Amino acid sequence: MPHPPPEQKNSEAAALELSLKPELLQGMSLWHLGDDLPYYHQLVCPIIQGDHVLAQGPFPLKRIYLVVSILQRINTAASSHTPSQCQALIISPTFELAWTVNSIARSMASAMPSVKIYCCPRGFRDAHDRIAELQGSETGRVPDIVIGTPGLIWQCITRGWLQTDAVRMLVFEEMDEILDRGYDESILLEILQTVTHGNTQVVVQSDSLHMWRRIWKLVSDFMPSPVRVWDI
């Protein structure tokens, strides 16, 4: 699906229709995204409405708008002293891309002081402090958003460091790249089976078409009646 012509929806109309949180709009203003929002309306709208979403195409600013959608969907109004649970998992194909998403999310959430974001490190050897941060024992709050590669996320789950009972969003960015890099499909399936429940929204983004049947075979049981979004 091509981008809608800019004249169909200006940035103010797009923001109003999406009813974006004022503090999120404040974070977006740091990135000067006003002119781009209408183009990404087709991606953001179904996600923040709570639909399962299959997004096909490169979407040049996809990481930014996936983060926007997540911050809009999760509860960002809780007090920093309120007990918390992880609300969103973002799975990236590489540590470098996960760290990029982490930087974007922290910037976007700059006006949301209660939101905690955590990026899984490359390894957990001699990293007790990081594990403590993931478990909330240092900050007093479990991270609302956890970002990492499939292997690191699965390690956190299986070792009991990350509780997923309250996860309401499971987001895969560049699923085609994840598969291209040789990640075992059984690990991806284990993550889907462990994390998803009746209230979990699954969002899968893939840059290219060549693995689409393989991706759909992997995720179809976990996202009934998804919204298809195209940018090719």
Solvent accessible surface area in square Angstrom, and as a share of the most:
residue,aa,sasa,rsa
1,M,110,0.49
2,P,103,0.65
3,H,66,0.30
4,P,38,0.24
5,P,58,0.37
6,P,71,0.45
7,E,146,0.66
8,Q,124,0.55
9,K,48,0.20
10,N,94,0.48
11,S,34,0.22
12,E,142,0.63
13,A,45,0.35
14,A,0,0.00
15,A,18,0.14
16,L,145,0.72
17,E,102,0.46
18,L,8,0.04
19,S,78,0.51
20,L,12,0.06
21,K,40,0.17
22,P,106,0.66
23,E,52,0.23
24,L,0,0.00
25,L,68,0.34
26,Q,114,0.51
27,G,0,0.00
28,M,9,0.04
29,S,64,0.42
30,L,108,0.54
31,W,89,0.31
32,H,159,0.71
33,L,7,0.04
34,G,39,0.38
35,D,121,0.63
36,D,43,0.22
37,L,5,0.03
38,P,11,0.07
39,Y,64,0.24
40,Y,10,0.04
41,H,19,0.08
42,Q,25,0.11
43,L,0,0.00
44,V,0,0.00
45,C,22,0.13
46,P,14,0.09
47,I,1,0.01
48,I,29,0.15
49,Q,124,0.55
50,G,29,0.28
51,D,51,0.26
52,H,35,0.15
53,V,0,0.00
54,L,1,0.01
55,A,0,0.00
56,Q,1,0.00
57,G,0,0.00
58,P,64,0.40
59,F,0,0.00
60,P,107,0.67
61,L,53,0.26
62,K,12,0.05
63,R,45,0.17
64,I,13,0.07
65,Y,0,0.00
66,L,7,0.03
67,V,3,0.01
68,V,0,0.00
69,S,0,0.00
70,I,1,0.00
71,L,0,0.00
72,Q,32,0.14
73,R,51,0.19
74,I,3,0.02
75,N,78,0.40
76,T,12,0.07
77,A,93,0.72
78,A,25,0.19
79,S,59,0.38
80,S,54,0.35
81,H,167,0.74
82,T,56,0.33
83,P,121,0.76
84,S,21,0.14
85,Q,99,0.44
86,C,1,0.00
87,Q,22,0.10
88,A,0,0.00
89,L,0,0.00
90,I,4,0.02
91,I,0,0.00
92,S,0,0.00
93,P,1,0.01
94,T,19,0.11
95,F,45,0.19
96,E,95,0.43
97,L,43,0.22
98,A,0,0.00
99,W,124,0.44
100,T,57,0.33
101,V,3,0.02
102,N,4,0.02
103,S,55,0.36
104,I,12,0.06
105,A,0,0.00
106,R,120,0.44
107,S,32,0.21
108,M,0,0.00
109,A,9,0.07
110,S,69,0.44
111,A,24,0.19
112,M,5,0.02
113,P,118,0.74
114,S,11,0.07
115,V,15,0.09
116,K,67,0.28
117,I,11,0.05
118,Y,6,0.02
119,C,8,0.05
120,C,0,0.00
121,P,9,0.06
122,R,155,0.57
123,G,40,0.38
124,F,18,0.07
125,R,218,0.80
126,D,142,0.74
127,A,10,0.08
128,H,145,0.65
129,D,80,0.41
130,R,104,0.38
131,I,24,0.12
132,A,7,0.05
133,E,53,0.24
134,L,1,0.00
135,Q,83,0.37
136,G,9,0.08
137,S,84,0.54
138,E,109,0.49
139,T,70,0.41
140,G,55,0.53
141,R,7,0.03
142,V,35,0.20
143,P,3,0.02
144,D,1,0.01
145,I,1,0.01
146,V,0,0.00
147,I,0,0.00
148,G,1,0.01
149,T,10,0.06
150,P,0,0.00
151,G,30,0.28
152,L,22,0.11
153,I,0,0.00
154,W,53,0.18
155,Q,46,0.21
156,C,0,0.00
157,I,22,0.11
158,T,81,0.47
159,R,142,0.52
160,G,38,0.36
161,W,36,0.13
162,L,5,0.03
163,Q,111,0.49
164,T,12,0.07
165,D,110,0.57
166,A,35,0.27
167,V,0,0.00
168,R,78,0.28
169,M,0,0.00
170,L,0,0.00
171,V,1,0.01
172,F,0,0.00
173,E,0,0.00
174,E,20,0.09
175,M,0,0.00
176,D,9,0.05
177,E,50,0.23
178,I,0,0.00
179,L,5,0.02
180,D,82,0.43
181,R,140,0.51
182,G,60,0.58
183,Y,54,0.21
184,D,80,0.42
185,E,60,0.27
186,S,58,0.38
187,I,48,0.25
188,L,0,0.00
189,L,64,0.32
190,E,73,0.33
191,I,0,0.00
192,L,0,0.00
193,Q,102,0.45
194,T,61,0.36
195,V,0,0.00
196,T,25,0.15
197,H,78,0.35
198,G,84,0.81
199,N,124,0.64
200,T,6,0.04
201,Q,4,0.02
202,V,0,0.00
203,V,1,0.00
204,V,0,0.00
205,Q,0,0.00
206,S,0,0.00
207,D,44,0.23
208,S,38,0.25
209,L,91,0.45
210,H,126,0.56
211,M,24,0.10
212,W,27,0.09
213,R,215,0.79
214,R,100,0.36
215,I,0,0.00
216,W,97,0.34
217,K,171,0.73
218,L,15,0.07
219,V,0,0.00
220,S,32,0.21
221,D,129,0.67
222,F,37,0.16
223,M,0,0.00
224,P,91,0.57
225,S,105,0.68
226,P,31,0.19
227,V,52,0.30
228,R,93,0.34
229,V,4,0.03
230,W,64,0.22
231,D,19,0.10
232,I,122,0.62
